[in-house]
């Protein structure tokens, strides 16, 4: 075992997976139960903590996959060009999500979600324009219908489209 630890080079993915797993455990154990409360919305309704629990469980599962994958690769496998490309991609994604947050306040969640989803589809390499527009619109409309009609959660309308949907 000692020899295994001596020869093994842990990649940055392994440490990122550990941090994400610790964060998801903190969400499950402390943040969600304390800050969402235990309000019961009825026999068939969803509690306010339903969606955060779902996202946290998915985050925990993905972090375990990242830990497994990060332990099987070494840091030496990554080249300088790949690191630079990943850094630029990460910065672009962060800027997109900041723009998404700002756009929700101005034009509302539905139009901004369609635009951001379309941008992310193209950022990840899918180049069929018509199909990516269709996927963006259908996915956002389905999520809107789920949250507005079934879960009865109000979606932010924004200043420009206050009375449209």
N, C-alpha and C positions, 0 to 999 in steps of 0.2 A: 504494500500500500504506500509506504513511504517513497519507494522508487517511482511509483505512478505519479504521485504528487510532484516529485522533483522534475520529471520529464514533461509533465503536462503543462502546456501554455494555454491559459484561459484567455479567450478573446473578449473584446469589448461587449459583444452580444451576451455573453454569460453574465457579466456584471450588470448590464442593463436589465436582463431578465430577472436577476435577483432583486434589483431595486423596484421593478414593476410588480413583482410578486409581493414584496413587502408592502408596497402602496395598496395593492388590492386587498391584502389581509387587513390593513388598517381601515380601509373603507368598509369591509365586511363586519369587522368587530366593533369599530368605534364610530366612525363618521356617519354612516347611514343610519344605524339605530338611534344615535343621539340627535341628529339634526333633521331627520325626516319624520320622526314621531311614529306613533302606532295608531293613526286614525283609521277607523274602519269605514269604508264607503258603502257598505251594503253587502248583500249576499253574493252578487255577481260583479260588483265593482272592483276596481283595482286600488290598492293602497298607494300613497305617495312614494313608498319605497320600492315599488315593483320594478320600475325601469332602472333605477340605480343598482339594484341587486343583479338584474340581468346583465347590465354592462360590466359590473365588477366581476361576475363569474366568468364572462368571456375574457376579460382582461387577465384574470388569474390563469385561465387555461392557456392563453397565448403566451403569457410570461413563462409558463412551464415549458412550452415548446421552444421558446427562445433560450432558456437555460440549457435544455437538451442540445439544441443546435450549437449554441455557443461553447459548450464543453467539447464538442467534437471537431471544432475548427480552431486553428491557431491564429494569432494576430499576424504572423509573418505571411500568411496567404494573401492578405489585402495589399494592393499596390497603392502608391501615392495618388495616381490618377483616379482610382476608384474612391479613395477617401475624399478627394476634392469634389467629385461628382455627387457623392452621398451628402456631403455638407451643403452643397448648393441646392440639392433637392430638398433637404430638410428645411433650410431657410425659406425656400419658396413655399413649402407646405405650411410653415408657421405663418408666413405673411398672408397666405390664402385664408387660413382660419381666423386671423385677426380681422381681415377684410370681411369675412363672413359674420363675425360678431358685430362689427360696425354696421354692416348692411342690414342686419336684422332690425336694428333700431330705426333705420331710415325707410327702407322699402318693404320690410316685413319678412317673415321667415320663409314663406313659400317661394316667392320669386328669387330670393337670394340662395335658397337651397338648390333650386333648379340650376342656377348659374354656377354655383360652386361644385355641385356634383358633375356637371358637364365639364368643368375645368379639370377636376380630379381625374375623370375618365380619360381625358386627353393627356394629362400629365403622366398617367401610368401607361400610356402607349396605345390605347385603343383609338383607331383613326377613322372609323366609320361615322361620319357626321350625323346622318339621319337616324341611325340606330342609337347613337349616344344621346341625341336629343330626346328620342322616344323613351329610352331607359330613364333618363333624368326626370322627365315629366311624370311618367307612370309611377316611379318609385316614390317621388315626393308627394304626389296626390294620394297614393295608398297610405303613406305614413300620416298625411294630414287627416284623411278619413278615419284612420284608426284612433288617432289621438283626440280629434274633435268629437267624433260620434260615439265611439265605443268607450274609450278611457275618460271622456269628458274633460279633457285638459285643454285649456285655451291656448291657442297658438298666437304668438306676437304678430300683430298686423302691420306695424310700422307707421310712420307719419304719412307717407304718400298714399298708401292703400288702406286707410283706416276703415272705410265702409264697403270694400269690394268683396271680401270673403269672410 
